Amino acid sequence: MQKKVIFVVGPNAVGKTGFSLKLAKEFDGEIVNADSMQIYRGMDIGTGKPSIEERLTCPHHLFDILGPSETFSVVEYKKLAIEKIEGIHARGKIPIVVGGTGLYVNALVNNLDFRTKGNLWEPRSRLFESCIIGLNYKERQKLYEKINLRVDAMMEAGLLEEVKRLFAEGLGKTAAQAIGYKEFTSFFEKMSSLEEVVTLIKKNSRKYAKRQLTWFCKLPNVRWVTID
């Protein structure tokens, strides 16, 4: 019998962190990150990373493992995530993989083979039994409102200062393309106002949420939970 892994997926701002923490407490679980930007140190506010206090409630893995200037691939992610999942199983705990990066989740759920020529990813035999919980709002407009409010909250929490520091230290190519960071380039170059940047972050975040939902709807047997 294959060992089980719980996945919590969904668009940004839908509440994956809070939901996964409740699951971890209920089922004695440990959380494994599946967000491609939350792996970077210092990118905290703009990525919606779990707070230090939240991460103290149960073991968290694959957060803050790289500096922003370092590169990272889905192949490397899959290898590290499997190692963490196997370690959690060995401790008799339940792995809870949480995040909004569809490619990362797909690589684990379908055990994709990235060595295939022509970049055609091939699913192989499953590594474990997956229980995939998808979070979403029944009304798309409610999700968009949540995203807008989240961006406002990030600005109040000091997103501008975080981005200034990261750009001064030197963001790598991948990290510099993250939503919530890349939009500030025009502001620093005095081509856009701060208000215009915030509006653009909200717009790009909403567009990204649509792409996330497209990814996750393609996964097998997702159990959707509507927040509203």
C-alpha positions as CSV (number, residue, x, y, z in Angstrom):
1,M,0.0,0.0,0.0
2,Q,1.3,3.4,-1.0
3,K,1.9,6.0,1.7
4,K,-0.4,9.0,1.7
5,V,0.4,12.7,1.0
6,I,-2.1,15.5,1.4
7,F,-1.9,18.4,-1.1
8,V,-3.4,21.8,-0.4
9,V,-3.6,23.8,-3.6
10,G,-5.5,26.8,-5.0
11,P,-4.9,30.4,-6.2
12,N,-3.1,33.1,-4.3
13,A,-4.9,34.7,-1.4
14,V,-7.4,31.9,-0.9
15,G,-6.2,30.9,2.5
16,K,-3.9,27.8,1.9
17,T,-1.6,28.6,4.8
18,G,-4.3,28.8,7.5
19,F,-6.1,25.8,6.2
20,S,-2.9,23.7,6.0
21,L,-1.9,24.7,9.6
22,K,-5.3,23.4,10.8
23,L,-4.7,20.1,8.9
24,A,-1.3,19.7,10.4
25,K,-2.7,20.1,13.9
26,E,-5.6,17.7,13.2
27,F,-3.5,15.0,11.6
28,D,-0.1,15.4,13.2
29,G,1.4,16.6,9.9
30,E,4.4,18.4,8.6
31,I,4.2,21.0,5.9
32,V,6.3,21.0,2.7
33,N,6.4,24.1,0.6
34,A,5.2,24.0,-3.1
35,D,5.6,27.7,-3.9
36,S,8.5,28.6,-6.2
37,M,9.1,32.0,-4.6
38,Q,8.7,31.0,-0.9
39,I,11.9,29.0,-1.2
40,Y,13.9,32.3,-1.3
41,R,15.2,34.0,1.8
42,G,14.0,37.6,2.3
43,M,11.1,37.3,0.0
44,D,8.5,37.2,2.8
45,I,5.8,39.8,2.5
46,G,5.4,39.7,-1.3
47,T,5.1,36.0,-1.4
48,G,2.7,35.6,1.4
49,K,5.1,33.3,3.2
50,P,3.9,31.8,6.5
51,S,5.1,33.9,9.4
52,I,7.8,32.8,11.9
53,E,5.0,32.3,14.5
54,E,3.0,30.1,12.1
55,R,6.1,28.0,11.2
56,L,6.7,27.3,14.9
57,T,3.3,25.5,15.2
58,C,4.6,22.5,13.3
59,P,7.6,21.5,11.2
60,H,7.9,23.4,7.9
61,H,10.2,22.3,5.0
62,L,11.7,24.0,1.9
63,F,11.1,27.5,3.0
64,D,14.1,30.0,2.9
65,I,16.5,27.5,1.4
66,L,18.0,29.8,-1.2
67,G,19.3,33.3,-1.6
68,P,17.4,35.5,-4.1
69,S,20.3,35.5,-6.5
70,E,20.4,31.7,-6.8
71,T,18.7,29.7,-9.5
72,F,16.4,26.7,-8.9
73,S,14.6,24.3,-11.1
74,V,11.6,22.0,-10.9
75,V,14.0,19.0,-11.1
76,E,15.8,20.2,-8.0
77,Y,12.5,20.9,-6.3
78,K,11.1,17.5,-7.0
79,K,14.3,15.8,-5.6
80,L,14.3,17.8,-2.4
81,A,10.5,17.5,-1.9
82,I,10.6,13.7,-2.2
83,E,13.4,13.6,0.3
84,K,11.4,15.6,2.8
85,I,8.2,13.6,2.2
86,E,10.1,10.3,2.7
87,G,11.6,11.7,5.9
88,I,8.2,12.8,7.2
89,H,6.8,9.3,6.5
90,A,9.7,7.7,8.3
91,R,8.8,9.8,11.4
92,G,5.3,8.5,11.2
93,K,3.9,11.9,10.3
94,I,1.6,13.0,7.4
95,P,3.2,15.2,4.7
96,I,1.1,18.2,3.7
97,V,2.4,19.8,0.5
98,V,1.1,23.3,0.3
99,G,1.5,25.9,-2.5
100,G,0.3,27.6,-5.6
101,T,3.0,26.5,-8.1
102,G,1.2,24.1,-10.4
103,L,4.3,22.7,-12.0
104,Y,5.8,21.8,-8.6
105,V,2.6,20.0,-7.5
106,N,2.2,18.3,-10.8
107,A,5.7,17.0,-10.7
108,L,5.0,15.2,-7.4
109,V,1.5,14.1,-8.0
110,N,2.2,12.6,-11.4
111,N,5.9,11.7,-10.8
112,L,6.9,13.6,-14.0
113,D,10.1,12.5,-15.8
114,F,12.0,15.6,-16.8
115,R,14.7,13.7,-18.6
116,T,12.4,13.1,-21.6
117,K,13.8,14.5,-24.8
118,G,12.0,17.5,-26.3
119,N,10.8,18.7,-22.9
120,L,7.8,16.5,-23.0
121,W,7.1,15.5,-19.5
122,E,6.1,12.0,-19.0
123,P,4.1,10.7,-16.0
124,R,5.4,7.5,-14.4
125,S,4.1,5.2,-11.7
126,R,2.9,7.2,-8.8
127,L,5.2,7.6,-5.8
128,F,2.4,7.9,-3.2
129,E,-1.3,8.1,-2.8
130,S,-2.3,11.7,-3.1
131,C,-5.3,13.4,-1.4
132,I,-5.6,16.8,-3.2
133,I,-7.7,19.5,-1.6
134,G,-8.3,22.5,-3.8
135,L,-9.4,25.8,-2.2
136,N,-11.4,28.4,-4.1
137,Y,-14.2,30.9,-3.9
138,K,-17.5,30.0,-5.5
139,E,-17.8,33.6,-6.8
140,R,-14.7,34.6,-8.8
141,Q,-15.2,38.3,-7.8
142,K,-14.8,37.4,-4.2
143,L,-11.4,35.9,-5.0
144,Y,-10.4,39.0,-6.8
145,E,-11.5,41.2,-3.9
146,K,-9.5,39.0,-1.5
147,I,-6.4,39.4,-3.8
148,N,-6.8,43.2,-3.8
149,L,-7.1,43.4,-0.1
150,R,-4.1,41.1,0.3
151,V,-2.0,43.4,-1.8
152,D,-3.1,46.4,0.3
153,A,-2.2,44.5,3.4
154,M,1.3,43.7,2.0
155,M,1.9,47.3,1.3
156,E,0.9,48.2,4.9
157,A,3.2,45.5,6.2
158,G,6.2,47.0,4.4
159,L,6.4,45.5,0.9
160,L,8.1,48.6,-0.6
161,E,10.9,48.4,2.0
162,E,11.3,44.7,1.4
163,V,11.6,45.2,-2.3
164,K,14.0,48.1,-2.0
165,R,16.3,46.0,0.1
166,L,16.2,43.0,-2.2
167,F,16.9,45.1,-5.3
168,A,19.8,46.7,-3.5
169,E,21.2,43.3,-2.6
170,G,20.7,42.0,-6.2
171,L,17.7,39.8,-7.1
172,G,18.5,36.9,-9.4
173,K,16.7,36.6,-12.7
174,T,14.0,34.2,-11.4
175,A,13.2,36.0,-8.2
176,A,13.2,39.4,-10.0
177,Q,10.3,38.1,-12.2
178,A,8.1,37.3,-9.2
179,I,4.7,39.1,-9.0
180,G,4.9,41.7,-6.2
181,Y,8.5,42.5,-7.0
182,K,9.0,43.0,-10.7
183,E,6.3,45.7,-10.9
184,F,8.5,48.0,-8.7
185,T,11.2,48.3,-11.4
186,S,9.3,51.1,-13.2
187,F,8.8,52.9,-9.9
188,F,12.5,52.8,-9.1
189,E,13.2,54.1,-12.6
190,K,10.7,56.9,-11.9
191,M,8.5,55.8,-14.7
192,S,5.5,54.9,-12.6
193,S,3.9,56.1,-9.4
194,L,3.5,53.9,-6.4
195,E,-0.2,53.9,-6.9
196,E,0.2,52.6,-10.4
197,V,2.6,49.9,-9.2
198,V,0.1,48.7,-6.6
199,T,-2.7,48.6,-9.2
200,L,-0.4,46.6,-11.5
201,I,0.4,44.1,-8.8
202,K,-3.3,43.5,-8.2
203,K,-3.9,43.1,-11.9
204,N,-1.0,40.6,-12.3
205,S,-2.0,38.7,-9.2
206,R,-5.6,38.3,-10.5
207,K,-4.3,37.0,-13.9
208,Y,-1.9,34.6,-12.1
209,A,-4.8,33.3,-10.0
210,K,-6.6,32.3,-13.2
211,R,-3.6,30.5,-14.5
212,Q,-3.2,28.7,-11.1
213,L,-6.8,27.4,-11.3
214,T,-6.2,26.2,-14.8
215,W,-3.2,24.2,-13.6
216,F,-5.0,22.7,-10.6
217,C,-8.2,21.8,-12.5
218,K,-6.1,19.4,-14.6
219,L,-4.9,17.4,-11.6
220,P,-6.6,14.1,-10.9
221,N,-9.4,13.8,-8.4
222,V,-9.1,17.2,-6.8
223,R,-11.5,17.7,-3.9
224,W,-12.6,21.3,-4.2
225,V,-13.6,23.2,-1.1
226,T,-15.4,26.5,-1.6
227,I,-14.4,29.0,1.0
228,D,-17.6,31.0,0.7
